[in-house]
Amino acid sequence: MDRSRVRIAIAAAAVAGAATLLVVPSAQAAPVWQLRWAPNASTVGLGAFESIEDDRADSHTAAAPHIKVVGSDYRFDMHMVDRDSATDRQRHEVTGTRTSASSYLEWNLGQTWRVTYSMYIPSSLKATTSFTHIMQTKQPGTGTSPITVTSLRRVNGVQTIEHKVIAGDVLVGRTNLEPLHNKWIDIEYEIKIGDGTAGSVRWVIRSAGTTIVDATKTGVDTFLADRVRPKWGIYRSLGDTSGSLQDTYLLLRNMKAYQLVDGPAPSPSPTATAASPKPTPTPSSSATGTTSWRAGAAYAVGAQVTYAGISYRCLQAHTSQVGWEPPNVPALWQRL
């Protein structure tokens, strides 16, 4: 064999055995809560909201405005003489989450949102035998039904505060109202917007740092059409039979809205690896029953795991990643 052919053969062998530089993408980043709305009441006032529904029927103009800013609080005043355009009810509410004079947040199908705020319910704002709503999510537009509601309702004569999904009349959570009167309480509300059974809702009440309610419902319908919009205020029926209606008010402060978004993905990093055939990975089996959480496993809705000695239930089907440990991603795991 001549020298040139020997050199070619040696070069070919070297190339075949050399390490090849491959770009291996990093693991997908965990979803994170991104703050999208945090109005300063004393600065932006009622401009924090998409629209204001203050005495739409002009039933009590002498007391206007019924919705106002007092210090750092949003205040909703309700008088016995106030009437909505339908005269069997009363309504003073704000809608939506405005970010500027020309734009507002749109909560769309497939998205997950969280709102947090502090709320003061005076003892004059009582639970009723008919509806008294103090927070709703709805499809925008006249005459549309609520999607979810926080209500003050009498149950067997007891004053309660509850949250429901309207489709299917699904009770998310309920607790006694009277111990929560005349004090500031903290609300945390999450909604995954899904049609049919693709939605989920989480509702939390805390008082002085103590969790009073932390309830979640999955497999519920949280979408009608167009988009979802939150509402706050007092919307109540005059059909109460318990004698609970009277002049009253509601206070809100520290309002914030977060959207669950993909975390920033790390840049792919070059990794030296031998140029050999890539083995076919064995797919992870779906986790069922109660097992220890691990990265790289496929978890179905309802799967139960333990992590650091604490049990969790899966809220959304996913394949786990490092950084998605149950206590780090409440949108995926509910602590039991």
Secondary structure, DSSP 8 states (H G I E B T S, - for coil): --HHHHHHHHHHHHHHHSEEEEEE-------EEEEEE---HHHHGGGGSSEEEE-TT-S-GGG--SEEEETTEEEEEE-TT---SSTTEEEEEEES-EEETTEE--B-TT-EEEEEEEEE--TTS--BSS-EEEEEEE-SSTT--EEEEEEEEEETTEEEEEEEETTTTEEEEEEESGGGTTSEEEEEEEEE--STT-EEEEEEEEETTEEEEEEEEEEE----SS-BEEEEEEEEES--SSS---SEEEEEEEEEEEEEE-------EEEEEE-S---------EE-SEEE--TT-EE-TT-EEEETTEEEEESS-EE--TT--GGG-TTTEEE-
